[in-house]
C-alpha cells in the first residue's frame, strides 16, 4: 500500500543536524517531515557521542574508586552499561519531545529519492511517497571498514565497542585518533589490556605534540601500549580471540587479543539506497556533497548538512549548519561562518582546540604571540588532583585579537567555549586577561594565559 503525502520541508536523518533542522524549520512556520530509519536521535544520541561519554564518565569514576579500594563490585561494567542506556533513553526521549513539541511529523523508515521533489519512505508494511518543496539531507556517517579487517566476530566498530556486555581481557585498537583514544582509555580504565596501533607518528594526529604529550603520559599510566608508524595488514580469528599482523619499519609483527576495535575514521552516508542520483545529485571526493554558504547543494531546493559535507565531522557543526539551512529555506539571510569551531577529545586529560594553532600560524607565516599557563599552579586544579596540562592563547601581536587557543587538562571541553566566544566576537587577549574570573576555578588558567600573552606583546 502506497500513501502520498505533501510537505514544505523534508529532513532526512534525525541526528544533531537533522533534528535541529526539523525543529527550526517547524518554528519558522513550515510544514516539516522528519524521516529516520533508525532510533530517533541518530548515531550521536544512540551509538556515538552520548553513550561513549556516559561510559567514559563511568570508567573514570571506576578508576577513581579503584585507587581507593580493591573491593569493587564484579558487575561494575554491567552497571555502567545500564547507566549508559538510561542516559541514551532519556536523551532520545528529549529529542522526540522537541520534535513533537515543534509540530514536526516523524516518519520511521528508510528514505529513497524517486526524483528531485519526491522521496519514498519504506516502512514495515507500506511505502509512503512524500512530495516536498525543499529537502535537508542530514544522513550522517558510519565507521570506515577496512578490507583487511571487516567488521564481525571479534573485529569491532565503535558502535560494537559501546555494546559489549563484559570487559574484555585485552583489546587492540587500530587507529589512534580521537575515537580510538577515547574508547581505548575507557576500556583500559575498566581493566582491559589495551594496545593502540596508529599509522602516524603520534596518537591524536592533528593536535600539536606538546598537547598530546600529557595524554600519552596518562595512557601509559593506564597500562596502554602505543605503537606508532605501524600498519595492520591482516587478522586471524578463532573462538577465543584473534591475532593481528602489522608492519613497522618494514618488519612484520604480531599481537594477540580478545578483540580488535577499528577506529580509522568515518565515511558519509551518501551512497546506497538513498538514491541521490535520482535527485540529480552526485557526491564528490570521499562521498561528500558540495554546498554553498547556505548549505545549498547543486540542486537549489536540496540542502546538505553535517558529516556529508566538507569540514570536520562534528555534532555541533551539524546542528549549526541545520539552523542555517532551515533559515535559508525560510528566506532569511543566514550563512555559515566557520570562524570558530571547537574540537574536543574526551581523553584523560581532555584536549580542546579552537581557531588557529601555533603550528598552523608558523606554517602560514602568520606572526603571533603565545600566552601559556599551566594547570599545575592553579589552586582548583591542585584541589582536584588534576594539575596536568596547560592553556595556550594565540593572539595577533599588533591588534591583540585572539585567533586561536588550545587546552589540555581537566574540563578542557568546557573551558574552550570561552575562547571560542573570544574569537567569534573579536576579543583581545587583554579582554580575556581583564575579565574577572571567579576564584578558585579552572577558568583562571585561561585568564593567566591571556595575561602572559599581553605581557609578551608589551615587551615587543
C-alpha positions as CSV (number, residue, x, y, z in Angstrom):
1,X,0.0,0.0,0.0
2,X,1.4,3.4,-1.0
3,X,0.3,6.7,0.5
4,X,1.1,10.1,-0.9
5,X,2.0,13.0,1.5
6,X,3.0,16.5,0.8
7,X,5.2,18.8,2.8
8,X,7.1,22.0,2.5
9,X,10.3,20.7,4.0
10,X,11.5,17.1,4.4
11,X,14.6,16.4,6.6
12,X,16.3,13.0,6.2
13,X,18.1,11.9,9.3
14,X,17.4,12.7,13.0
15,X,20.9,13.2,14.4
16,X,22.1,16.5,15.9
17,X,21.9,18.1,12.5
18,X,18.6,16.5,11.4
19,X,16.5,17.1,14.4
20,X,17.8,20.7,14.9
21,X,16.9,21.4,11.2
22,X,13.5,19.9,11.6
23,X,12.7,21.8,14.8
24,X,14.0,25.1,13.3
25,X,12.0,24.6,10.1
26,X,8.8,24.0,12.1
27,X,9.5,27.0,14.3
28,X,9.6,29.1,11.2
29,X,6.1,28.0,10.2
30,X,6.9,25.4,7.6
31,X,5.2,22.1,7.5
32,X,8.0,19.7,8.2
33,X,8.5,15.9,8.0
34,X,11.5,14.2,9.5
35,X,12.5,10.7,8.2
36,X,14.6,8.4,10.3
37,X,15.4,4.7,9.5
38,X,16.9,4.0,13.0
39,X,16.3,5.3,16.5
40,X,15.4,8.9,16.9
41,X,18.5,11.0,17.7
42,X,20.7,9.3,15.2
43,X,24.2,8.0,15.8
44,X,25.2,10.7,18.2
45,X,22.4,10.0,20.7
46,X,22.2,6.3,20.4
47,X,25.6,4.8,19.4
48,X,28.1,7.7,19.4
49,X,28.6,10.9,21.4
50,X,26.2,10.4,24.3
51,X,26.7,6.7,25.1
52,X,30.5,7.0,24.7
53,X,30.7,9.9,27.1
54,X,28.5,8.1,29.6
55,X,30.8,5.1,29.6
56,X,33.9,7.3,29.7
57,X,32.5,9.0,32.7
58,X,31.8,5.7,34.4
59,X,35.2,4.4,33.6
60,X,36.8,7.5,35.2
61,X,34.7,7.0,38.3
62,X,35.6,3.3,38.4
63,X,39.3,4.2,38.0
64,X,39.0,6.7,40.9
65,X,37.2,4.2,43.2
66,X,39.8,1.6,42.3
67,X,42.6,3.9,43.6
68,X,40.8,4.0,47.0
69,X,39.9,0.3,47.4
70,X,40.4,-3.0,45.7
71,X,36.9,-4.1,46.8
72,X,34.8,-3.2,43.8
73,X,31.6,-5.0,42.7
74,X,32.2,-7.6,40.0
75,X,29.2,-6.2,37.9
76,X,30.6,-2.6,37.7
77,X,30.7,-2.7,33.9
78,X,27.1,-4.1,33.7
79,X,26.1,-1.2,35.9
80,X,27.9,1.2,33.6
81,X,26.2,-0.2,30.6
82,X,22.8,0.1,32.3
83,X,23.6,3.7,33.2
84,X,24.7,4.4,29.7
85,X,21.4,3.0,28.3
86,X,19.4,5.1,30.7
87,X,21.2,8.2,29.6
88,X,20.6,7.3,25.9
89,X,16.9,6.6,26.5
90,X,16.4,9.9,28.3
91,X,18.3,11.9,25.7
92,X,16.4,10.2,22.8
93,X,13.2,10.9,24.6
94,X,14.2,14.6,24.9
95,X,14.8,14.7,21.1
96,X,11.5,13.1,20.4
97,X,9.8,15.6,22.7
98,X,11.4,18.6,21.0
99,X,10.3,17.3,17.5
100,X,6.7,16.7,18.6
101,X,6.5,19.9,20.6
102,X,7.6,21.9,17.5
103,X,5.0,20.1,15.4
104,X,7.3,18.0,13.3
105,X,5.8,14.9,11.7
106,X,8.1,11.9,12.2
107,X,8.2,9.1,9.6
108,X,10.1,6.0,10.7
109,X,11.5,4.2,7.6
110,X,14.2,4.4,5.0
111,X,14.2,7.3,2.6
112,X,15.0,6.9,-1.1
113,X,14.7,9.6,-3.7
114,X,12.4,9.0,-6.6
115,X,13.1,12.3,-8.3
116,X,14.2,15.8,-7.1
117,X,10.9,16.5,-5.5
118,X,9.8,13.1,-4.3
119,X,11.0,10.7,-1.7
120,X,9.8,7.2,-1.0
121,X,9.8,6.2,2.7
122,X,9.9,2.4,3.1
123,X,8.2,1.2,6.2
124,X,7.3,-2.3,7.5
125,X,4.0,-2.8,5.8
126,X,3.7,0.1,3.4
127,X,5.5,2.7,1.4
128,X,4.8,6.5,1.7
129,X,5.7,8.8,-1.1
130,X,6.5,12.3,0.1
131,X,6.3,15.3,-2.3
132,X,8.4,18.1,-0.9
133,X,9.3,21.7,-1.9
134,X,12.6,21.6,0.0
135,X,14.8,18.9,1.5
136,X,17.6,18.9,4.1
137,X,19.9,15.9,3.9
138,X,21.4,15.1,7.3
139,X,22.2,11.4,6.8
140,X,25.4,11.4,8.8
141,X,28.2,8.9,8.6
142,X,29.3,5.4,9.6
143,X,32.6,3.8,10.7
144,X,35.1,3.1,7.9
145,X,35.5,-0.7,7.4
146,X,39.0,-1.9,6.4
147,X,39.2,-4.5,3.7
148,X,41.8,-6.5,5.8
149,X,39.6,-6.2,8.9
150,X,35.9,-6.5,8.0
151,X,33.5,-5.9,10.9
152,X,32.2,-9.1,12.5
153,X,33.1,-11.6,15.2
154,X,35.9,-10.2,17.2
155,X,36.5,-7.2,14.9
156,X,34.5,-4.3,16.3
157,X,33.4,-1.0,15.0
158,X,33.0,1.9,17.5
159,X,29.3,1.1,17.6
160,X,30.0,-2.5,18.6
161,X,32.5,-1.4,21.2
162,X,29.9,0.5,23.1
163,X,27.7,-2.5,23.5
164,X,29.9,-5.2,24.9
165,X,28.3,-7.0,27.8
166,X,31.6,-7.8,29.6
167,X,35.0,-6.1,29.9
168,X,37.4,-8.0,27.6
169,X,40.8,-9.1,29.0
170,X,42.6,-7.4,26.0
171,X,41.9,-5.3,23.0
172,X,43.8,-3.9,20.1
173,X,42.6,-0.5,18.9
174,X,43.5,0.2,15.2
175,X,43.7,4.0,14.8
176,X,44.8,6.4,17.5
177,X,42.6,9.3,16.6
178,X,40.0,10.8,18.9
179,X,37.7,7.8,18.9
180,X,40.5,5.3,19.4
181,X,42.0,7.4,22.2
182,X,38.7,7.9,24.0
183,X,37.5,4.3,23.8
184,X,40.9,2.9,24.3
185,X,41.3,4.8,27.6
186,X,37.8,4.0,28.6
187,X,38.4,0.2,28.4
188,X,41.9,0.5,29.9
189,X,40.4,2.2,32.9
190,X,37.9,-0.6,33.3
191,X,40.8,-3.1,33.4
192,X,41.3,-4.1,29.7
193,X,44.9,-4.5,28.5
194,X,44.8,-2.1,25.6
195,X,47.2,-1.7,22.7
196,X,46.7,1.2,20.2
197,X,48.2,0.8,16.7
198,X,48.5,4.1,14.9
199,X,49.8,4.7,11.4
200,X,51.1,8.2,12.1
201,X,53.9,9.4,14.2
202,X,51.8,10.1,17.2
203,X,48.4,9.3,18.6
204,X,45.8,12.0,18.1
205,X,47.2,13.3,14.8
206,X,46.2,16.9,14.1
207,X,47.0,18.1,17.6
208,X,50.4,19.6,18.5
209,X,52.9,17.3,20.2
210,X,53.0,19.3,23.4
211,X,49.2,19.0,23.8
212,X,49.3,15.2,23.1
213,X,52.2,14.5,25.5
214,X,50.1,14.7,28.7
215,X,47.5,12.3,27.2
216,X,50.2,9.8,26.1
217,X,51.7,10.0,29.6
218,X,48.3,9.1,31.1
219,X,47.7,6.4,28.6
220,X,51.0,4.8,29.7
221,X,49.9,5.2,33.3
222,X,46.7,3.4,32.4
223,X,48.7,0.5,31.0
224,X,48.1,1.2,27.3
225,X,50.8,0.2,24.8
226,X,51.0,2.7,22.0
227,X,52.6,1.6,18.7
228,X,53.0,4.3,16.1
229,X,54.0,4.3,12.4
230,X,52.5,0.9,12.0
231,X,50.0,-0.6,9.6
232,X,47.8,-3.6,10.3
233,X,47.8,-6.0,7.3
234,X,45.6,-8.9,8.4
235,X,43.8,-10.6,11.2
236,X,43.1,-14.3,12.1
237,X,40.2,-15.0,14.3
238,X,39.2,-18.0,16.4
239,X,36.7,-18.8,19.1
240,X,38.9,-17.3,21.9
241,X,40.4,-14.2,20.2
242,X,42.4,-13.0,17.3
243,X,45.9,-12.4,16.1
244,X,46.7,-9.2,14.3
245,X,49.7,-8.8,12.0
246,X,51.1,-5.4,11.4
247,X,54.1,-3.8,9.7
248,X,56.5,-1.4,11.4
249,X,59.9,-0.4,10.0
250,X,59.3,-2.9,7.2
251,X,59.2,-5.7,9.8
252,X,56.2,-7.9,10.3
253,X,54.9,-8.2,13.9
254,X,52.0,-10.0,15.5
255,X,49.9,-9.3,18.6
256,X,47.0,-11.3,20.1
257,X,43.9,-10.0,21.9
258,X,40.4,-10.9,22.7
259,X,39.0,-8.2,20.4
260,X,40.2,-5.6,17.8
261,X,38.5,-2.3,17.6
262,X,38.8,-0.4,14.2
263,X,38.6,3.4,14.6
264,X,40.2,4.7,11.4
265,X,37.5,7.3,10.6
266,X,34.0,7.6,9.3
267,X,32.5,7.7,5.8
268,X,29.5,9.8,4.8
269,X,26.1,8.1,4.2
270,X,25.5,9.4,0.7
271,X,25.5,6.0,-1.1
272,X,23.3,3.0,-1.2
273,X,19.5,3.2,-1.3
274,X,19.3,6.9,-0.7
275,X,19.5,7.3,-4.5
276,X,20.9,10.8,-4.7
277,X,21.5,10.4,-8.4
278,X,17.7,10.2,-9.0
279,X,17.5,13.7,-7.5
280,X,20.3,14.9,-9.8
281,X,23.0,14.9,-7.1
282,X,26.4,13.3,-7.2
283,X,28.8,13.1,-4.3
284,X,32.3,14.4,-4.8
285,X,35.5,13.1,-3.4
286,X,35.2,10.9,-0.3
287,X,31.5,10.8,-0.7
288,X,30.8,14.4,0.3
289,X,28.3,16.8,-1.2
290,X,29.4,20.2,-2.2
291,X,27.3,23.1,-0.7
292,X,27.3,26.9,-0.7
293,X,27.3,29.3,2.2
294,X,23.7,28.5,2.9
295,X,24.2,24.7,2.8
296,X,22.5,24.5,-0.6
297,X,23.6,21.7,-3.0
298,X,23.8,21.8,-6.8
299,X,20.0,21.3,-6.7
300,X,18.9,24.6,-5.4
301,X,16.0,23.3,-3.2
302,X,18.0,20.5,-1.7
303,X,20.3,21.3,1.2
304,X,23.0,19.1,3.0
305,X,24.5,19.5,6.4
306,X,26.8,17.7,8.9
307,X,29.1,14.7,8.1
308,X,28.1,14.5,4.4
309,X,29.6,18.0,3.7
310,X,33.2,19.2,3.9
311,X,34.8,20.1,7.2
312,X,35.1,18.2,10.5
313,X,32.5,15.6,11.3
314,X,31.3,17.2,14.5
315,X,27.8,17.1,16.0
316,X,28.0,20.9,16.9
317,X,29.0,21.7,13.3
318,X,25.9,19.8,12.0
319,X,23.5,21.5,14.4
320,X,24.9,24.9,13.5
321,X,24.5,24.2,9.8
322,X,21.0,22.9,10.5
323,X,19.7,26.3,11.6
324,X,21.4,28.0,8.6
325,X,19.7,25.6,6.1
326,X,16.3,25.9,7.7
327,X,16.5,29.7,7.8
328,X,17.8,29.9,4.2
329,X,14.7,27.9,3.1
330,X,12.5,30.4,5.0
331,X,14.1,33.2,3.0
332,X,16.4,34.5,5.8
333,X,19.9,35.8,5.0
334,X,21.6,33.2,7.3
335,X,25.0,32.0,6.1
336,X,27.6,29.7,7.6
337,X,30.7,31.3,9.2
338,X,33.3,28.8,10.5
339,X,35.3,31.4,12.3
340,X,35.5,29.2,15.4
341,X,34.6,25.5,15.5
342,X,35.9,23.9,18.8
343,X,37.5,20.5,18.5
344,X,37.3,18.3,21.7
345,X,38.7,15.0,22.6
346,X,37.3,13.4,25.8
347,X,40.6,11.7,26.6
348,X,42.2,11.8,30.0
349,X,43.2,14.6,30.4
350,X,40.8,16.3,27.9
351,X,42.0,18.0,24.8
352,X,40.4,21.0,23.1
353,X,41.3,23.4,20.3
354,X,39.7,26.3,18.5
355,X,40.9,28.7,15.8
356,X,44.5,28.6,14.6
357,X,47.2,26.7,16.4
358,X,50.8,27.9,16.9
359,X,52.0,25.3,14.3
360,X,49.4,26.4,11.7
361,X,50.4,30.1,12.2
362,X,54.1,29.3,11.7
363,X,53.3,27.3,8.5
364,X,51.2,30.1,7.1
365,X,53.7,32.8,8.1
366,X,51.3,34.5,10.5
367,X,53.0,36.4,13.3
368,X,51.6,35.5,16.7
369,X,52.2,35.9,20.4
370,X,51.6,32.9,22.5
371,X,50.5,33.1,26.1
372,X,50.7,29.9,28.1
373,X,49.7,29.0,31.7
374,X,49.9,25.7,33.5
375,X,47.2,23.9,35.5
376,X,50.0,23.0,38.0
377,X,49.9,26.5,39.5
378,X,46.1,26.7,39.7
379,X,44.5,26.1,43.1
380,X,41.3,24.5,41.8
381,X,43.3,22.1,39.6
382,X,45.5,21.1,42.6
383,X,42.5,20.6,44.8
384,X,41.0,18.3,42.1
385,X,44.3,16.3,41.8
386,X,44.2,17.4,38.1
387,X,47.3,19.5,37.8
388,X,48.5,18.1,34.5
389,X,48.1,20.3,31.4
390,X,48.0,23.9,30.2
391,X,46.2,26.6,28.2
392,X,47.7,28.3,25.2
393,X,46.2,31.6,23.9
394,X,47.3,32.6,20.4
395,X,47.0,36.3,19.6
396,X,47.9,38.8,16.9
397,X,50.9,40.7,18.2
398,X,49.7,44.0,16.7
399,X,45.9,44.1,17.3
400,X,45.9,41.7,20.3
401,X,43.0,39.8,18.8
402,X,42.7,36.2,19.9
403,X,43.0,34.0,16.8
404,X,43.3,30.6,18.4
405,X,43.6,28.6,21.6
406,X,44.5,25.1,22.8
407,X,43.9,23.3,26.1
408,X,45.0,20.0,27.6
409,X,43.7,19.4,31.0
410,X,40.7,18.9,33.2
411,X,37.4,20.3,31.8
412,X,39.1,21.4,28.6
413,X,35.8,20.6,26.8
414,X,34.0,23.2,28.9
415,X,36.8,25.8,29.1
416,X,37.2,26.0,25.3
417,X,33.8,27.7,24.9
418,X,35.1,31.0,26.4
419,X,37.9,31.0,24.0
420,X,35.6,30.2,21.0
421,X,33.5,33.2,22.1
422,X,36.6,35.4,22.3
423,X,37.5,34.5,18.7
424,X,33.9,34.8,17.4
425,X,33.3,38.3,19.0
426,X,36.7,39.7,18.1
427,X,38.0,39.9,21.7
428,X,41.6,40.6,22.5
429,X,44.0,38.8,24.9
430,X,43.7,41.9,27.1
431,X,39.9,41.5,27.2
432,X,40.3,37.9,28.5
433,X,43.0,38.9,31.0
434,X,40.9,41.8,32.3
435,X,37.7,39.7,32.7
436,X,37.3,38.9,36.4
437,X,37.2,35.1,36.7
438,X,35.9,33.6,39.9
439,X,38.4,32.0,42.4
440,X,39.3,29.2,42.7
441,X,38.3,27.9,39.3
442,X,40.0,26.3,36.3
443,X,39.0,29.4,34.2
444,X,41.8,31.3,35.9
445,X,44.2,29.3,33.8
446,X,42.7,30.9,30.7
447,X,42.9,34.3,32.3
448,X,46.6,33.8,33.2
449,X,47.5,32.5,29.7
450,X,45.9,35.6,28.2
451,X,47.7,37.8,30.7
452,X,51.0,36.2,29.7
453,X,50.2,36.9,26.1
454,X,49.6,40.6,27.0
455,X,52.9,40.9,28.8
456,X,54.7,39.4,25.8
457,X,53.0,42.0,23.5
458,X,54.1,44.8,25.8
459,X,57.7,43.7,25.6
460,X,57.8,43.7,21.7
